[in-house]
Amino acid sequence: GQRLFDPLREFADQFTAIQAGLTSLERVSDILSEPIEIRDPHEPQTLPATARSGQTIAPGEIRFDHVTFGYKSDEMVLRDLDFTIRPGEKVALVGPTGAGKSSIIRLLCRLYDVTKGSIQMDGVDIREMPQAELRRRMSVILQDGFLFAGDVTSNITLGESYAKEDVRRAAEQTNVASFIERLPQGYDTELRQRGTNLSGGEKQLLAFARAAIRNPGILVLDEATANLDVGTESIIQEALESLLVGRTAIIIAHRLSTIRRVDRILVLKQGQLVESGNHQELLEQNGLYASLYRLQMLEA
Ligand code: ADP
């Protein structure tokens, strides 16, 4: 099977854990041995308030302004990336392993800071923004839903206080409500960490519900690579579509059904943006995207 995205998985677990307020940044970083030296600014800038649950979402604009980045000072893995994702736009990141897709997401979440250039959210440099604000505006969904030992409700709320109706609404919106209702204790059913008692599809839907309840303007998604059965695949696609409505989204997309539907595909190669356009446009260009696409068609 595919194990290409394990580093991203670690990061997403970390982001989720931080979002849950489970532990301090330092402790999570110790556990995962990822260096984190990000500090809040002394005078953080605040952005207009995020919409609360049930209210209209304000999709965010994301701008990468000539971003260059290296984990080590002598080895840049992203080079002069310059693009803007408009509010509400859905963008897929595509490229061979090691091209820099996960690194882009890590920068966006400020697990690392850029080496050169800047990343702006609605015109504000994310380094000037309180991290709590960043986490409110953005939800990260990993490809193989991370679960905590705890009941279904707390796996959706991450321990924050939400009304029962909000939990139910989030579950319904993401097609997981009927599954939850079939569990022995419904929303009170205890789940095991890593979710060994759930299928991949069910974990994915729970992760969607966890994002939905926060009502973020921006969604970051590492799509599952696992082969889901046809029934689950369509349920997940439908849930994903409902989750994407009115939000800005960056997706590391593996499924052609998703890639075909995004507004724009950013194709990366060795840390550089080499192609940009929708599925049809990129096929016509007959470049890297077209060859990756043909390769995937052969495998399928
Ligand atoms: P992708 O997600 O497209 O597969 P990554 O962003 O994971 O690509 O990787 C981009 C480059 O950065 C690769 O050369 C990879 O080896 C390197 N890299 C990824 N994570 C780290 C890290 N934590 N430390 C050093 N180099 C890393």
Residues whose N, C-alpha, C, O or C-beta is under 5 A from the ligand:
A	BS01	ADP	L4 Y71 V77 P96 T97 G98 A99 G100 K101 S102 S103
